[in-house]
Amino acid sequence: MNLFDAIQQRRSIKRFTDRPVTREEIERLLTAATLAPNHKLTQPWRFHVLGPEARHAYGAALGERKAKKAATPEAGRALRDAVANEHRALPAMIVVAVVKSDNPEITEEDYAAAMMGIENLALTAVSLGLGTHLKTGAVMADPAARAAAGVGDEERIVAVVNVGEPADVPPARPRNSVESCTTWLP
């Protein structure tokens, strides 16, 4: 598969088959991520590959946050348990973090490098017949979620990437034309 085809075929996959993602496949994805450009070769990324119990614990932390919006305590518990079990059932889950820095420029550069690494990971997944779903949000700062992911105080979670064989691939969503977002200067 050529690179442009992989770019065109990449989608956010929300449902995966039960096929496990092998350690070799995950290592290939992580290798691709580490080949991303990074300012002054800081190599800021840290990867936390979560097994079933860690995925369940992360899902429980996310579910607990969602449960606070439930109409009743019983509904909240059911929601928390459902989210935890959905996460346990994922074929693979990778938490991507960066080493924190007190320097604002390094913080910005390292975040950008991690996101480029995630794109490399996602495109490599497509080439292997896998799909990904990038997740971000306030849960990444939640102490229970951070503990479940094994992320220390010296790291900032950039994103969580769910990985697996797609159960279905959604159609491409419309994008703005290149012309609408490009300015050519003399």
N, C-alpha and C positions, 0 to 999 in steps of 0.2 A: 504494500500500500504506500502510495506516495504521501508526502507531508500534507499537501493541500487537500487531498481526499480525507485524510484523518481530521483535519481542521473542520472540513464541511460536515463530517459525520459525527463529530463530538456532540453529545447531548447530556443534559442532566438526567441521569437514570434514577427513577424513584423505586422501581421494583426489580429485584434480582431473582435469578433462579437459585436453587439450592446448591449448585455446584460450588465447592470450596475454591477459594483462590489459593494457589500454592505459594509456599515460601519463596520459591524461585521467581514466580511472577511478581510478588511483592518486592523482592530485591531488585528486579529489573526496573520496576516503577520508581523505586527510590533512587536507583542509580541515575535514571533519566532526570529526576528532580535535582540531583546534585550537580548536574551539568549545566544548570541555568547560569546566566551571567550574574555576577555579584561583585559589587563595588569593592575594590582592593582585595578581592578574593577572601572576604571575611568568612565565607561558608557558614552562615549564621543558623541554618536550619537544623532542627532536631526532630526526629520522627519517632512517634510512639505508636507501635502497631498493637492494637488492642485485641486480645483473645476474647472468647465468649463471655467470661465472667467480668472482665473489664468493660466490655461493650454493654453488658447488662447494668453495671454500676453507673456508667456514663448515662445510659438511657434512663435510669432511675432518677439521676440528678436533673435531667431535662424534664422528665415526667413530673417530678416534684414541683418544678417551676410552673408547668402547665396546669397542674392540679389546683393551684391556688386560685385559678379562674373558674373552677368547676362550681356548679350550683349547690352541690352537697358534699360533705366529707366522703361519703361512699362513692360518689361519682369521681371525686378527686383521686381516691385510692385506686379505683378501676383504671382511670386514665394513666396514672403513674405506672401501674403494673403493665399496662398494655404497651406503653412507650418503652419501658425497660425490656420487655420480651421482644419487641420489634428490633431493638438494637442488638440483643443477644443473637437473633436469627440472621443478622447481616453476614454475608460471606466474609467481608473484611472491612476494617475501619482503621484509618490512619489519621492520627492527630499530628498536624504540622505546627511546630512552634519555632520561634527564633529566640536566640539569646538576647536578653534585654541589654540596653545600653543607655547611659545617661546623656549621650550625645544625640541631639535631635536629628542631625544629618544621618548618622549611622542608623538610627532607629528607622528612618524613612527608607534608606537604601536597603536595609536588611528585610524590611517588610516587602518591598518591591521584588527583591531577589526570591523570597519565599513564594510569592504569588507566581512569578515566572517559573519557578520550580514545580509548582502545582500544575501549571499548564503543561509543562513537559510530561509530568506524571499522567495527566488526563489524556494527552495525545498518544502516549505510549500504550496506555490502557486500550484505546481504540484499536491500535495496531495489533494488539494481542487478543482481540475479540471480547474485551472487557468494557465495562462502563463505569462511570464515576458520578458521584453527586457531591458537590462542594457545599458544605454547611458552615455558616458563620452565625454570629449573634452573641447576645449577652451571656448565654450559658457558658461560653468559653472562659469567662472570668469567675464563674461560680466555684467556690472552694471544693464542693463535692465532686463536680465534674472534673476539675483539675486533678484532684486526688485520684479519681478513677482512671484518668489518663496517665498518671505517673508524671505529671508536669510539675517541676519544681518552681520555687519562687523566682529563680533567675531566668525563667523562660516566659514568653508571651505566646499564647496560642493564636495562630493566624487563621487556621481553618481546620475543619474536620472533613476528611474525604472518605465517603463510603465507596467501596469497590466491589464489583462482582460481575458475573455474566448477566447481561440485560435480559429480563423476562419479556420486556417489550421496549421498543425504542420510539419515543414520541417524534412526531414530525417536527421539522425545523420551524422555529417561530420567526415571524417577519423581523427584519432588521432594517434600520435606516440605510439609505443608499450612501455609498462612499462620497458621492457628490455633496450630500447634505451636511457632511461633517469635515470637509476638506477645503482648505484655502491654499491656493497656489500663489506664491509671491514671486515677483520678478527678480 
